[in-house]
């Protein structure tokens, strides 16, 4: 998988988790202590997310990181 494809898939997966929980981008940005524009860039796969910010987003969305990342290991 190419980096651009990975970033798009990861961003889309984060977006779907957020939307299923009926959380706005604004609220996620607040909960994860990130800017709204950064969340948008990540969800569109336009910007890499650091491990630190990924952990903040995962905590804000109550993600089980292991389960969430499994689909990227064995697509």
Buried (B, 14 or more C-beta within 10 A) or exposed (E): EEEEEBBBBBBEBBBEBBEEEEBEBEBBBBBBEBEBEBBBBBBEBEBBBEEEBBBBBBEBBEBEEEEBBEEEEEE
